[in-house]
């Protein structure tokens, strides 16, 4: 069983909060975000106009440009850059600033527009890298399932929900019996293929509201929200049936040992929530493997 260090968990929890905040902004209506950004640009242009040429405001135009590039990408960033350059140009014209040649103002506008485009493009590139890091921070690289760090965050949210609504939830701890034999006899490539196939079978058998995570080499944890023991038994029956088909089709010499715990009363910590299910799974192994044990904590 994997137990996360408390400092690592808190750090991960803060990072996931930032990722979730970004996701919520990303799901906001595109026109609304663009309109807000353009209104911000208009406000900066107005302040630019009333303060006159003595104060430079080019840097402040980058705030809405960077925001819209980060949330909506290059196309919306280009629109924001055009509007920012136009706002600066309009503020400059309205101020009746005198230049040695009329082309100077056009040149300055083009330079600022190019600067906005370069910065916006850099923001979009950083965002692409950030999203890749986001995926790596949340998902297991082999199976594509939620990893242990992100699972702890989801479990913490479910515990908080339980404290508020008092709705039970279940944890299923799944271990692949004889997995080492597959690696030893068939090789690690077949072992990885087995893990991927079982992960796919597990994913296909759970509700979209539930969370499935790979927490060890051949260990998986399933969080079934708002479920009692009967509902957990129904869900695990479907899961085991689907996985058995995959195992028989590939003639893998493995089975599953599963411990399923339904919580009507909370343990002291997320670690303890998982440990109880993990211990129950090891009881299955000690009794001969290839079985499911159920337990209710109330």
C-alpha positions in Angstrom: 0.0 0.0 0.0 1.2 3.5 -0.8 0.9 6.2 1.9 1.6 9.7 0.9 3.8 12.0 3.0 1.7 14.7 4.5 3.9 17.5 3.1 3.8 16.0 -0.4 0.0 15.6 -0.1 -0.5 19.2 0.9 1.7 20.5 -1.9 -0.1 18.3 -4.4 -3.4 19.5 -3.0 -2.5 23.1 -3.6 -1.3 22.4 -7.1 -4.4 20.5 -8.0 -6.5 23.4 -6.7 -4.7 25.7 -9.2 -5.4 23.2 -12.0 -9.0 22.9 -11.0 -9.3 26.7 -11.0 -7.8 26.8 -14.5 -10.2 24.1 -15.7 -13.2 26.1 -14.4 -12.1 29.2 -16.2 -11.4 27.1 -19.4 -15.0 25.9 -19.2 -16.5 29.4 -19.0 -18.3 30.7 -22.1 -15.8 31.9 -24.7 -17.7 35.1 -25.6 -17.9 36.1 -21.9 -14.2 35.7 -21.4 -13.4 37.6 -24.6 -15.8 40.4 -23.7 -14.4 40.8 -20.2 -10.9 40.9 -21.7 -11.9 43.5 -24.3 -13.6 45.6 -21.6 -10.4 45.5 -19.6 -8.4 46.6 -22.6 -10.9 49.5 -23.1 -10.4 50.6 -19.5 -6.7 50.6 -19.9 -7.0 52.5 -23.1 -9.1 55.1 -21.3 -6.6 55.5 -18.5 -3.9 55.7 -21.1 -5.7 58.6 -22.7 -6.5 60.6 -19.6 -2.9 60.3 -18.2 -1.3 61.5 -21.4 2.0 60.6 -23.0 4.1 61.0 -19.9 3.0 57.6 -18.5 3.5 54.3 -20.4 0.8 51.7 -20.2 2.0 49.2 -22.7 2.7 46.7 -20.0 -0.8 46.8 -18.6 -2.3 45.8 -22.0 -0.5 42.5 -21.6 -2.6 41.5 -18.6 -5.9 40.8 -20.5 -3.9 39.5 -23.5 -2.0 37.0 -21.3 -5.3 36.0 -19.6 -7.2 35.3 -22.8 -4.2 33.5 -24.3 -3.9 31.3 -21.3 -7.6 30.4 -21.1 -8.7 30.5 -24.8 -5.6 30.1 -26.9 -3.9 31.9 -29.8 -6.9 32.9 -31.9 -8.6 34.8 -29.0 -5.1 36.1 -28.0 -4.7 37.5 -31.5 -8.1 39.3 -31.2 -7.1 40.7 -27.9 -3.7 41.9 -29.3 -5.4 43.7 -32.2 -7.8 45.4 -29.8 -5.0 46.4 -27.4 -2.9 47.9 -30.2 -6.0 49.7 -31.5 -6.9 51.0 -28.0 -3.3 52.4 -27.7 -3.5 53.9 -31.1 -6.9 55.5 -30.4 -5.7 56.9 -27.0 -2.6 58.3 -28.7 -4.7 60.0 -31.5 -7.2 61.4 -29.0 -4.3 62.9 -27.0 -3.2 64.9 -30.0 0.4 64.0 -29.5 2.7 65.6 -32.0 5.3 63.5 -33.8 8.0 64.4 -36.4 6.1 62.4 -39.0 2.6 60.8 -39.2 4.2 57.4 -39.8 5.8 57.4 -36.3 2.5 56.7 -34.6 1.7 53.9 -37.0 5.2 52.5 -36.5 4.8 52.6 -32.7 1.5 50.9 -33.0 2.9 48.1 -35.2 5.8 47.6 -32.7 3.5 47.3 -29.8 1.2 45.0 -31.7 4.2 42.8 -32.6 5.3 42.8 -28.9 1.7 41.8 -27.9 1.7 38.9 -30.4 5.2 37.6 -29.3 4.2 37.7 -25.6 0.8 36.1 -26.4 2.5 33.3 -28.4 4.9 32.6 -25.5 2.0 32.5 -23.1 0.2 29.9 -25.3 3.4 27.8 -25.6 3.9 27.9 -21.8 0.2 26.9 -21.4 0.7 23.9 -23.7 3.6 22.8 -21.5 1.6 23.4 -18.4 -1.3 21.2 -19.7 1.2 18.4 -20.4 2.5 18.8 -16.8 -1.1 18.8 -15.6 -1.7 15.5 -17.3 1.5 14.0 -15.8 0.6 15.3 -12.4 -2.8 13.7 -12.4 -2.5 10.5 -14.5 -0.6 7.3 -14.4 1.7 7.2 -17.4 1.1 3.6 -18.3 -2.7 3.1 -17.9 -3.9 6.7 -18.2 -5.8 6.3 -14.9 -5.8 8.8 -12.0 -2.5 8.5 -10.1 -2.1 8.2 -6.3 -1.5 11.9 -5.7 -4.6 13.1 -7.5 -6.7 10.2 -6.0 -5.8 11.5 -2.5 -7.2 14.9 -3.5 -10.4 13.4 -4.9 -10.8 11.2 -1.8 -10.3 14.3 0.5 -13.1 16.0 -1.4 -15.4 13.0 -1.0 -14.6 12.9 2.8 -15.6 16.6 3.0 -18.8 15.8 1.1 -19.5 13.0 3.5 -19.1 15.3 6.5 -21.6 17.6 5.0 -24.3 15.3 3.5 -23.6 12.1 5.5 -23.9 10.0 2.3 -21.9 6.7 2.4 -19.2 5.8 -0.1 -17.2 2.7 -0.8 -13.6 2.0 -1.6 -12.5 -1.1 -3.5 -8.9 -2.1 -3.3 -8.0 -4.4 -6.3 -4.8 -6.5 -6.5 -3.8 -8.7 -9.5 -2.9 -12.2 -8.3 0.2 -13.8 -9.7 1.2 -10.7 -11.7 4.9 -11.4 -11.1 4.4 -14.7 -12.9 3.3 -12.9 -16.0 6.4 -10.7 -16.0 8.7 -13.6 -15.3 7.2 -16.0 -17.9 5.9 -13.7 -20.6 8.1 -10.6 -20.2 7.4 -7.0 -19.0 5.8 -6.0 -22.3 3.1 -8.6 -21.7 2.9 -7.4 -18.1 2.3 -3.8 -19.2 -0.3 -5.0 -21.8 -2.1 -6.9 -19.0 -2.2 -3.7 -16.8 -3.5 -1.6 -19.7 -6.2 -4.1 -20.5 -7.4 -4.5 -17.0 -7.3 -0.7 -16.5 -9.5 -0.4 -19.6 -11.9 -3.1 -18.4 -12.1 -1.4 -15.0 -12.8 2.0 -16.6 -15.5 0.6 -18.8 -17.3 -0.8 -15.8 -17.6 2.2 -13.5 -19.8 5.2 -13.4 -18.4 8.5 -14.7 -18.9 10.0 -11.2 -16.6 7.3 -9.7 -12.8 7.5 -9.6 -10.4 4.7 -10.5 -6.7 5.0 -9.7 -3.6 3.0 -10.1 -1.8 3.2 -6.8 0.9 0.6 -7.2 2.5 -1.8 -9.7 -0.4 -4.1 -9.9 -2.8 -2.4 -7.5 -5.9 -0.3 -8.2 -8.3 1.7 -6.0 -11.9 2.5 -6.9 -13.9 5.2 -5.2 -17.6 4.6 -5.5 -19.4 7.8 -4.3 -22.8 7.7 -2.7 -22.9 3.9 -2.5 -23.9 1.4 0.1 -22.7 -2.2 0.4 -25.4 -3.5 -2.0 -24.6 -1.0 -4.6 -20.9 -1.7 -4.2 -21.6 -5.5 -4.7 -23.6 -4.8 -7.8 -20.8 -2.6 -9.2 -18.0 -5.0 -8.4 -19.9 -7.9 -9.8 -20.1 -6.2 -13.2 -16.4 -5.2 -13.0 -15.2 -8.7 -12.2 -17.3 -10.2 -15.0 -15.8 -7.8 -17.5 -12.2 -8.4 -16.3 -12.7 -12.1 -16.3 -13.6 -12.0 -20.0 -10.4 -10.0 -20.7 -8.2 -12.5 -18.7 -9.7 -15.6 -20.3 -9.4 -14.1 -23.8 -5.7 -13.4 -23.4 -5.1 -16.6 -21.4 -3.3 -14.8 -18.6 -2.6 -16.8 -15.5 -3.9 -14.2 -13.1 -7.0 -13.5 -11.0 -8.1 -10.6 -8.7 -8.2 -10.2 -5.0 -10.5 -7.4 -3.9 -11.4 -5.7 -0.6 -14.5 -3.5 -0.7 -15.3 -1.3 2.3 -18.4 0.9 2.6 -18.0 3.8 5.0 -21.0 5.0 7.0 -18.6 6.4 9.6 -15.3 8.1 8.8 -11.9 6.9 9.9 -9.3 9.5 11.2 -7.6 10.2 7.8 -7.6 9.4 4.1 -4.7 7.0 4.7 -6.9 5.0 7.1 -9.7 5.0 4.6 -7.5 3.3 2.1 -5.7 1.1 4.6 -8.9 -0.6 5.8 -9.7 -1.6 2.2 -6.1 -2.6 1.6 -6.1 -4.9 4.7 -9.3 -6.5 3.6 -7.8 -7.2 0.2 -4.8 -8.9 2.0 -7.3 -11.0 3.9 -8.5 -12.3 0.6 -5.0 -13.1 -0.5 -4.3 -14.9 2.8 -7.4 -17.0 2.3 -6.4 -18.2 -1.2 -6.8 -15.2 -3.5 -9.3 -14.8 -6.4 -12.2 -13.5 -4.3 -14.0 -10.4 -3.0 -14.5 -9.5 0.6 -17.0 -6.9 1.7 -17.1 -4.8 4.9 -19.1 -1.9 6.3 -17.6 0.6 8.7 -20.5 2.2 10.7 
